């Protein structure tokens, strides 16, 4: 799974957290197209702790909008980059 995440970052996909209840991220491109791969939030945290990736931008405060009387959450967007250690990991796995 690490390689899939790293390859997704190489393709400039951003991580979208649509709801706090979800245990995964949506991967989205600049056209807002959603990738089929949905990595677990715990996997991304693990990769950060291992130093393979780092967040260069990470929204942490969720905002909401109203549709009628219902409140709906905006997605939290995170952008990651691959660290030198991550590139080394990719190189060794090819």
Buried (B, 14 or more C-beta within 10 A) or exposed (E): EBEEBBEBBEEEBBBBBBEEEEEBBBBBEEEEEEBEBBBBBEBBEBBBEEEBBBBEEBBEEEEEEEEEEEEEBEBBBBBBEBBEEBEEBBEEEE
